[in-house]
Amino acid sequence: MEYLLLSKKTKQLKKKQIHNICKLKNSHWNYSFKSNLAWFKKNVKSYDIHNLIYYKSKLVGYTLLRIRTFYLGKTKNKYFYFDTLIVEKKFRNKGVSHFLMKLNNQVIKENNKISFLICLNNLIRFYKKFSWKIMPQKKFSIGDHSFKSNGMYFNGKVLNKNKYIFYFYK
């Protein structure tokens, strides 16, 4: 199968592409199209990065890298919050997520940023295949979000003496 991979900032997306993203998300999560679109408009910034994979002009895979802020000690830094990895049901187990993860890692490295994600136990092995590492819970906190799952990071080093404080919505 031949796929087309694209990486675009929100401000570069066409209205139809945003609608297709919301439809794809709608196929996996139990929210309405209208709800997904409202969430997109409220939470996605113009400079966030969307990685899209198409098969015959149909969107079949998607990830979102949201540029957000973290603190290491008193130093403020930018990072990519890895938010949303979705592959259309018919295209799962066909290498689409592999292509997306390779693209994500490439974009993260090219932008010279650390990336952070939250995932459940059953997804740790998947992300580890792409060089993501578990961040011990005592090494980070989420400043504006509560969660009870795992933190993982890519393209960065966890320092032993400091604690990362991540913010998702700034």
Secondary structure, DSSP 4 states (H G I P E B T S, - for coil): ---EEEEEEGGG--HHHHHHHHHHHHTTSS--HHHHHHHHHHH--TT-EEEEEEETTEEEEEEEEEEEEEEETTEEEEEEEEEEEEE-GGGTTTTHHHHHHHHHHHHHHHTT-EEEEEE-GGGHHHHHTTT-EEEPGGGEEETT----SEEEEES----SS--EEEES--
